[in-house]
């Protein structure tokens, strides 16, 4: 059974919601809610180009949670269109419009229309770190081995 957490959602401009739906899950076990572009005219995203898209939606997230803005897998794999700062974070104390930064990593122009599902939102619990400054860190088998240290 999946735990449900109340997230308040608000249209920011009631007159600008024609053809849009609030973020929604599209299957019973989906982890992410799809969110739509609230643009007035089509946007053409050229290869390598970035754009920040409005959604006309704001949310009140419960303390102890965040909403992650993640790419839609179909856009990413089929067209090379993904979320620039993936995953983006919407903090529990933010009340402004959710905007989605997309980038076209593909080799063709990509058209975005009003109402297109452009990203997914995933509600996630947050743990905050309590930092303890020390002179030495405990040893591990890996040590300071960084990127690619285990080979291919």
C-alpha atoms as one frame of an Amber mdcrd trajectory, in Angstrom:
protein
   0.000   0.000   0.000   1.250   3.455  -0.885   1.264   6.246   1.680  -0.573
   9.392   0.605   0.585  12.857   1.649  -1.617  15.895   1.079  -0.117  18.457
  -1.299  -2.167  21.613  -1.824  -2.230  22.792  -5.434  -3.384  26.092  -6.894
  -3.983  27.484 -10.360  -2.131  30.787 -10.459  -4.188  32.263 -13.284  -7.715
  30.840 -13.499  -8.245  32.554 -16.853  -5.179  30.792 -18.284  -6.066  27.181
 -17.487  -8.061  26.274 -20.598  -6.770  23.008 -22.026  -4.698  22.255 -18.926
  -5.116  19.726 -16.142  -3.607  19.723 -12.691  -0.604  17.400 -12.341  -1.831
  13.803 -12.340  -0.688  10.205 -12.079  -1.432   8.247 -15.249  -1.387   4.734
 -13.805  -2.228   3.173 -10.462   1.402   2.586  -9.450   3.048   5.579 -11.139
   5.625   7.339  -8.951   5.439  10.605 -10.879   2.651  13.023 -11.736   2.828
  14.479 -15.227   2.796  18.277 -15.438   1.863  20.277 -18.526   3.252  23.306
 -20.335   1.097  26.417 -19.845   2.430  28.246 -22.892   0.353  30.498 -25.134
   2.094  29.563 -28.395   4.209  26.650 -29.538   7.864  26.700 -28.521  10.477
  25.220 -30.840  13.428  23.879 -28.874  16.467  23.649 -31.156  19.278  21.143
 -30.507  21.378  22.387 -27.590  18.781  25.018 -26.613  17.325  25.431 -23.126
  13.949  26.889 -22.185  12.111  27.604 -18.926   8.433  26.714 -19.300   5.559
  27.924 -17.107   2.938  25.513 -15.738   0.442  27.934 -14.117   0.591  25.753
 -10.981   1.892  26.381  -7.450   1.965  23.894  -4.577   2.236  23.809  -0.798
   4.374  20.806   0.106   4.281  19.405   3.636   7.377  19.973   5.801   9.721
  16.993   5.573   9.058  16.514   1.841  10.213  17.882  -1.489   8.908  17.481
  -4.996  11.481  16.391  -7.544  11.069  17.548 -11.144  12.209  14.720 -13.369
  12.311  14.077 -17.115   9.606  12.101 -18.847  11.312   8.973 -20.114   9.586
   9.040 -23.514  10.750  12.598 -24.239  14.267  11.772 -23.116  14.781   8.534
 -24.998  12.802   9.309 -28.163  13.741  12.978 -28.622  16.689  13.746 -26.332
  14.598  16.303 -24.412  15.257  16.274 -20.686  15.102  18.416 -17.555  18.182
  20.647 -17.339  18.786  20.321 -13.593  17.471  16.808 -13.217  16.165  16.182
 -10.734  15.094  19.682  -9.890  13.916  20.276  -6.334  10.849  22.171  -5.183
  11.330  22.921  -1.491   8.498  22.726   1.042   8.652  26.480   1.687   8.416
  27.554  -1.995   5.035  28.953  -3.067   5.764  30.325  -6.525   4.957  28.929
  -9.942   6.471  25.583 -10.808   8.559  26.109 -13.909  10.326  23.399 -15.854
  13.720  23.883 -17.464  14.104  21.678 -20.532  17.089  21.113 -22.811  17.154
  19.481 -26.221  20.084  17.056 -26.342  18.780  15.568 -29.582  19.759  16.409
 -33.137  16.386  17.779 -34.337  14.123  20.662 -33.378  11.473  19.679 -30.830
   8.069  21.388 -30.736   6.281  21.961 -27.438   2.591  22.882 -27.433   0.218
  24.092 -24.757  -0.897  21.168 -22.615   2.024  18.897 -23.546   3.223  16.806
 -20.626   6.765  18.113 -20.179   8.017  16.586 -16.914   6.987  14.479 -13.973
   6.784  15.451 -10.318   7.782  12.967  -7.626   7.004  13.612  -3.952   9.932
  12.451  -1.799  10.811  12.536   1.902  13.719  14.738   2.953  16.352  13.981
   5.575  18.517  16.880   6.716  22.174  16.303   7.540  23.673  17.161  10.883
  27.284  17.969   9.995  30.074  17.031  12.390  33.487  18.498  11.597  36.322
  16.018  12.211  40.082  15.929  11.600  40.030  12.467   9.946  37.357  10.386
   8.218  36.961   6.646   8.819  38.845   4.445   6.333  36.989   2.365   3.717
  38.029  -0.162   1.091  37.365   2.377  -1.645  39.149   5.273  -0.019  39.482
   8.269  -2.345  38.788   6.356  -5.586  36.676   8.661  -7.724  34.899   8.582
 -11.084  35.612   5.384 -12.993  37.766   3.870 -10.263  36.269   0.398 -10.787
  36.834   0.360 -14.560  34.275  -0.461 -17.241
